[in-house]
Amino acid sequence: MSLFVSFEGIDGVGKTANLDLLQDYLCKKGYEVERPREPGGTLVGEEIRQILLSGKDRSLAAETELLLFLAARAQICREVIAPALEAGKVVLCDRFMDSSVAYQGYGRGLDPELVQRLNQFAVGGVVPDLTILLDLPLENARARQGLRETEANNRMDAESDRFMDKVRQGFLTLAAQEPKRIKIIDAAGDLATVQAQIRAEIGRILQ
């Protein structure tokens, strides 16, 4: 059966490590797994990614930033995610539509409801069956970031603590609004503990 799972949370909560483990686990279980890159993952999307994350121009207007993310998302939904789901694959995505609401809505100060509506237009009905929100206090996430290499001059990594705290609270607000889809997992535990909780949530759907 097809399944679309997105992973959300501020940088440093362990999304990549948990996605790696989950992908390996599901593949061993016999599932075909597609793991799109967001933003990016298509020819158009990769060009947009360079603009958004390269750090060469940090003067992007909030509206410009949002529309660029949405454009990349619209392309990958139609070119990668929707075909993968139609083929019966499990799609695991590091960030998706909730990130735009949290970062450009709550973080940048754009209207979250407007961002939601624009998201719906961009994805064309491609919505995660399950969203895993890995949550961690900002100071803990920042400490973890210091222990790993990030993309050089990543614009998002360079944001202030005040901005990132708004983003985190935005994610938690979204989770409160959609508790059936968005499941909060405490990312403070060790990797094995967090991974076990993620697999339990996915197992409830794949049973």
Secondary structure, DSSP 8 states (H G I E B T S, - for coil): --EEEEEE-STTSSHHHHHHHHHHHHHHTT--EE---SS-SSHHHHHHHHHHHSSS-----HHHHHHHHHHHHHHHIIIIIHHHHHTT-EEEEES-HHHHIIIIIIIT---HHHHHHHHHHHHTT---SEEEEEE--HHHHHHHHTTS---TT-TTTTS-HHHHHHHHHHHHHHHHH-TTTEEEEETTS-HHHHHHHHHHHHHHHH-
